[in-house]
Amino acid sequence: MQTIVRHITNDAGRSSAVVTHEHWITSQVFIQAQDEFKKLPIGEVWLAWTEKPGDTLAKQLSERKAKTRKAVNAAIQKLKLSVTPSLKSQFKR
């Protein structure tokens, strides 16, 4: 990621940063190449409408996603507790 951003920095005058969605794979470049991004003059940052402060629907979706994530994590924990030792070996990653 750092090499890619370095190339962009060398070729760019004024650039726009566009983050289409919040998935780690999409936004990790801002963390991995943080030092390179500091060298890049960014004139604009575009984010998804779901990142707009005060947007009621965006807030509802974020809250629903958080509740869903919590429920899924709880289900995973229950499943882990209910699996017998002989089955656990089949689920190892």
Phi, psi and omega in degrees: 000320181298320179295319180298313181294324177300317178297318179297316180300319181292330185262346190261149169264278177242127186237166174246139174259127181239119177248108187283329178198170192270008180301145182304316183299330181279319187260356182298334180301327181292334178272312185293328183244035184305315182295323178291322180295330179297335180276345185267119177286111181257121181273332183216150172233122179252129177238164177295154180301336181290350179263000183286119178301137177087354178285116186298313181295320178300319179296317179298316180296320179296317179295319179296319179296318179297317179296318180296316179299318179297317180295318179295316179298321178296318179296321178298316180297318178296319179297318179299321180289333184270349182279131179289158180305325181292328178279332181304322182296334179283339183261001180293142178267000000 
